[in-house]
Amino acid sequence: MTASASPGGAVIEWAAVGRGLEAQSGDLHVVAAFPHGALVALIDGLGHGPEAAAAAEAAAAVLEVHASAPVLDLLQQCHAALRKTRGAVMSLASFDARSSRMTWAGVGNVDAALLRSSAGRWNGNAAIALRGGVVGFQLPPLRADTLIVAPGDMLVMATDGIRSGFTEGLPMNEAPREMAQGILDRFAKASDDAHVVVARYRGTDP
């Protein structure tokens, strides 16, 4: 099992947990702060084992260096960097505390949801619009969506090693680490790498 967490900060507090079928998991998260913002990403290298891990690590290297870039630019850069790997699917979310907005986009089947801290606020909970394809192999026409976010709103990302329905009934008062671990414990499949990232927005109220 892998686990990591942040003690908090000006924009988000977050945690990630995961487990792999082999010593090297093909699932990998990236959380990178930049001035007035933060990037949260979850990558799933195709398959599992060392080759899947190599693809995920190649994408992570791009995201860590260019974290403040627009999410669609990041997907394009990852696509170029992964051409000699088996490829990956991924979802990215970029928080901007100056405008109290989050922009996200995904290719493949890394699921993501934004759970609101206040029922009915800003049109309620939202799910990422995923585009079919494989980063590094076949990139679809890309589209990013931008949402207003408020303090306490929670971003939850999960690879396909997590069964569907994992966002239902989540206790919004839990710390990100507890929420991520609870999802992994209850919804992880035994047949695939599994990884969960949870990030609570802490920026300025819009």
N, C-alpha and C positions, 0 to 999 in steps of 0.2 A: 504494500500500500504506500502511496505517496500522499503527502499532505503539506500544505503551506498556507500561511495566512499573514495578513498585515495587521499592525496595531491600530490602524485608522489613519486619517489624514484629512486634508482640507476638502477633498472631493469625494472619495469613497472609502469605505472599509470593506474588506473582502476576505474570502477564504476559498480554498480549493482542496478537494480530496479526490483520490482515484485509486484504482487497482488494475493491474495488468494480468493477462493470461500467462505471460512470460516475464523474465527478469526485466526486459525493456518494454515498457508500454508504448503503444502507438498513439496514445492520447496525451496531449500536452496543453497546458494553459499558459497564457502570457497576460500579466497585468503590469502595465507600465505607466507611471505618472509622468506628466509633462506640465509646463506652466498652465495653470487654470484648468487642467483636465486630466483625464486618465483613459487609457485604452484597456479594454477587457476582451480577451480572445480565447477561444477554445478550438483546438485543432485535433483532427482524427486522421492519422496516416492510414492509408488503405491497408486492410488486413491487420496483422499484429506481428510482434516480434521486431528484430533489429531493422529490417527495411522500412517498416511502418514508422518506427521511431526516428529513423534518419530523415524521412520526409517531414515529419512533424517538427523536428529540430531545425531543418532548413527554413521552414516557414517562420518558426519562432525567432530565429536570428534576424530575419527581415523586420518583423514586427517590433522587436525590442529596439532596433536602431532607428526606425522611422515612426515611432509610436504616435507622434503628433500629426502625421499626414492624414488626409481624408481616407475613410475606410475603403472606398472604391479604388483609390490609388494603391492602397496597401494590398488589396486582393490582386491587382494587376502585377505588382512587384513580386508577390508570393508565387504567382503563376509562372513568371519568368524564372524564379529561383528553383522551382520544383520540377522543371522540365526533364531533368535527368534522374528523378526519383520516381517511385511508384505513384506519387500524387497524394493529395489529402483533401478532405472536406473541412470546412471551418466556418465559424461565425465570429464576427467582430462587432464590438460596440464601443463607441467613443463618446465620453462625457465631456461637456463643455460647461464649466461652472459660470462663465461670464454670461451665457445666454440661458442657463438652466435647461439645456437640451441634451439629448442623447441621440446619436445617429448610429444605425446598425445595418448590417447586411450579412447575408450568409450564402454559401455555396455548398450544396450537399445536404446532409441530414444531421447537423449539429443543432439541436433544438435550443431555443432561447425564448424567455418570456420576461416581460416587465410587469411586476406586481405592485399595485399602487398601495401606498400607506393609508390612503383615505378613500373609502368606497365612493365611486362615482366621480372622483376628481380626474380632470383631464381625460374624459372619455373612457375611464376604466382600464382594466388590465389589457395588455397587448401581447401578441405573439409575433415573432419575427417572420417575415416573408422569405422563405428559402427558395433559392433557384437551383434547379437540378444541374449537376455537372461535377467535375473533379478539377481542383486547382492543380495546375501542372500538366494537365492532359486535355481537358475540354472545358473551357470557361464559357458560361452562358452569357447572354446580355445581362449586365449588372444593374441593380437598382438599390439605392439606399433609402431608408425611411428615417425621418427625424421626428422625435417626440419631445414634448415638454416633460421635464422631470421635477419632482419636489423632494425635499429632504425626507428620508424614510422609504422612498420607493426602492424596490428590490429587483435587481437583474439576476435571473437564474439561467444558467447554460448547462446543457448536458449532452454528452455524446450518445450514439445509438446503443451503447452498452447499458443505458438506463431505460427501463420500460416507460411507455407513455403514461400520462396521468400523474407525473411526479409533482406537478405544481398545485394539485388539488388539496385544499385544506391545510396549506402550510401555515404554521404559526408565525405571523409577521413580527412578533416581538422577540423571536429568537435571534441570537447572534449569528452572523454569516457562517461561522465554523460549525455551529450546532445544526443549522439548517442543511448545510452541504452534507455533513456526515449522516444526518437522518435520511436524506434522499438516497445516498449511496447504500446505506444499510437496508432500506426497504425496497428499492427499485432496481438495483444492479442485477444484470444477467450473469449467469455463470459461464456463458459461452463467448464472451467478448470482453475486451478492455472496456473499462467504465470510468468516467471522469465527470465531476460536477464543479462548477464555479458559481459562487454566490457573491454579489456585490451590492452593498447598500449605499445609495447616493446620500452624500452629506453636504452638498454644496448649498448655494444660496437659494432661498425660496423664490420662485418666479413671481 
